[in-house]
Amino acid sequence: MKLEIFTFKWGTKYGPEYVNRLYGSLLRHINVPFNFTCITDDATGLRKEIKTLDYKTFDPFPYPKDRIFTREKLVLLNHSMADHNMWIDLDVLIHGDITEYVTRDLEKPTFIFNHWNSIDETMRRFGWGAVCHINSSFVCWTQDRGKWLYDYTVKEIDKIAFTYNSLDKYLFYRHWTKDNLGLWEDGIVYNYNYNNPKNEMKSDYKIALFNTSHIQMTGRPKDALELHEAEGWAKEMWESYDES
């Protein structure tokens, strides 16, 4: 069995410690062998075990970054067709074993469903463009079963770029409604910044999602924290992955 895992780091928002600690968390919470690759414009400070690819090769779409933000992720669906494939964002904190999920035989590329938001409110405002129930911070696919999504996007890129300003909204409005995507069940991922109380670890879950870029766009909650700003158990656990 071959497992390929990817993350992206470009610009200066996140330092190399985000990549290194993510890798450390994967070593601790996945109990099968895997390759870990960071697609980046600056590999300075990354652990020597981490493979790298040039970020410039992962955005073939001729549109400004404010159209289909983070669309680069979709290129991975065409790039990697191993037995099991995964991409994961840097602003997540893994604190439980995820081997079961990353080694599943998946019929569809599988995304996070925002179980922490009200689906009734989302459906009430459906089409306004301000709400979205899909999150692409932790995505897995089996073999070539996600390639169709990349191919479709390339074919329809002009219409998609005109319509959507983020990857998640594109996925939600264009593909979730047609039942084209797999969704992780509740009990795997939660949002740290929507948690109540915020500093409490949901020990029966596996991944805490920080995801402040979406929160900043919606304006709530006002006190949203980045991973490096977290305190208590989250800070201690994140820093402990330096030792993995």
N, C-alpha and C positions, 0 to 999 in steps of 0.2 A: 504494500500500500504506500502511495506517495501523497504527502500532504504539503501543499505550497501555501504560504501565508505572506501577505503583502500589507504594507502601510505606506502612506505618503507623508513627506515633509518638504514643504517649500516655503520660501519667504523666511521671516524672522519671528513669527508668532510663537513657535515652539522651538526649544533648544534640543540638543542631542540627548539630554537626559530623558526626554519624553520617549524617544525611540528605544534607548537602552533599557529603560525600566519596563516599557511594554514588552520587549523581548524577554526580560527577566521574568515577567508575570506569565508569559506563555510557557517558558521552560518549567515553571512551577505548576501550572494548571492544565497542561496537556501531556498525557502520559504515552504518547506515540511519537516517533521521530518526525521532524518537519524541517523544511527550509524556510528561512525568514528573510524577506527582501524589503528594503526600504527604497522607494522611488523618490529621489531627492535632487535638489539643486546644490546641496552642500553636505557632503558626507563627513565633514570635520567633527571629530569627537565621538563617532559611532564605534561601538564594539567591533573588534576585528572579525567576530563570527557572523556579523550581519552582512548579507549580500546587498549590493546597491545597483540601481539602474538610474540612468539619466532622466530626470523629470521632463526635460524638453522633448523626449520621444513619446510622451504619454498625453499629448493634447493635440490630436490631429484636426480639431474642429476650429474653423476660422471665425470665431466670434469672441467678443470681449468676455472677461471673466464674470461679469454680472449676468451673463446668460447661461443657464444650466450650471450654476456654481457647483464645483466638484465633479463635473462630467468626466474628468480624467479616470475616475474609478471604472467606468464602463469599459475602458480599453482592456482592463484585466480579463474581462470575459472572453476576449479574443486572444489574449496573450497566454493565458494559462488554462490548460485543459487536463490537468493531472487527475488522478483518482479523486482527490478532494482538494478544493481550493477555497481560500478565504481572504477577504480583506477586512481590516479593522482600523478604525481611526485612532489617533494618538491620545485624544482626550477621553479615554475610558479607563476604568480601574477594574481589572479582573481580580476577583477574590474567591472564586470557586472553580472546581474542575469543569472544564468545557469540552473534554475529550468526546463525550457522547454526541455533542452537537456538530463538531467540526468533522466528524467521521461518518455522519449519516449519509445514506444513499438518497440524495435529494432529487426529486423530479423537476423542480423549478429553482432558479436562484432565489435564495431565502433571505428576507430582510426583517428588520425590527418593525413591529407594529406598536405604535405608541399607546400602550395599555394605560399609561398614567393620565392620559387626556380623555375627556368625555367624547365618545363616538357620537352621541346624540347631538352635542354642540357642533361637532365637526360636520355632520350631515346637514344640520340646520343651515350652516354657512357654506355648504359645498358650492364650489364654483366662484366664490369671492376671491380666491387666490391667497387669502391670509391664513388659512389653516391647512394642516397637512398631518396625516396619521402614519406616514411611512418614514422611517429613518434608516439611513444607509451607513451607519457607523460600524455594524457587525454583519457581514454578508458572507454566505457560503454557497458554493455550487459544486455539482458533481460533473466531472469530465467536461464535455462540450455543451452541457444543457443550459448554459447561460449565453451562448454565442448568439442566439437569435436576438437577444436584447441589444447587443452591440450592433449587429447587422441592421436591425430595424432603425436604430438611432442614426446610423450613418446615412441610411436611405432617406430618412425624413428630417434630417438635421435642420433644414431651413425653417420648416414649420415649427419644429420643437423649440428652436432658439428664439423664434418670434413670440412664442406663447409662454414659456416658462423661464423663471429666473433662477431656479435651483433644481438640482438633480432629484431631490426628494419629492418636490411638487410634481415634476414630470412623471416620476414613477407612480405617485399617488393618483393623479388625475387621468393619466393615459393608460396605465397598466393595471393598477389595483382594481379598478372598476370592471376590468375584463377578466379578472381572476387569473392573471398571467404570472403572478408572483407567489412564491412561498413566503409564509410569515412564521416567525418564531412564536411559540406559544407563550402565554404569560407565565412568569415565574423564572425567567432567564435574565432579562435586562430590566433595570429600572433607572429612572432619572434622578440623580443625586440632588439636583437643584429644585426638583418638584417634590422631593421627599418631605415628609412631615413626621417628626422633626428632621431637619435637613441633615444633621450630623449623625444620624442613626444608620448603621449598616443593616441592610436586609440580608441576613445571613443565609436565608433559604434561596436567595437569588445568586447569580454567578457574576454579573457584570454591572457596575455602576457607571452610568453615562453622564458626562458633564455637559457637553453639547451647548456651550454658551452662545455660539453664533446664532442659532435659531432663537434662543431666548432673547438676545439683544434685539432681534428684528421684531419680535412681538412685544417687547417692553416688559415682560414679566417672567419670573419674579425679579424685583429690582436688585436684590442682593445675590444674584447668581455668581457662583465662584468658578474660576478655572481650577484645574486639578492641582496646580502648584500653589494655589491659595488655600486649599483645604487644610483643615486642622484635625487633631485627634486621630482616630483610627485610620482615616483615609490618608493623612499625611504619613503616618508611621508605616502603613502597608506599602504605599507607593515608593517610599524611600528604601524599604527593605528589599525591593527588587533589584537594587544595585548589587546585591550579594548573590543573586541566583546564577 
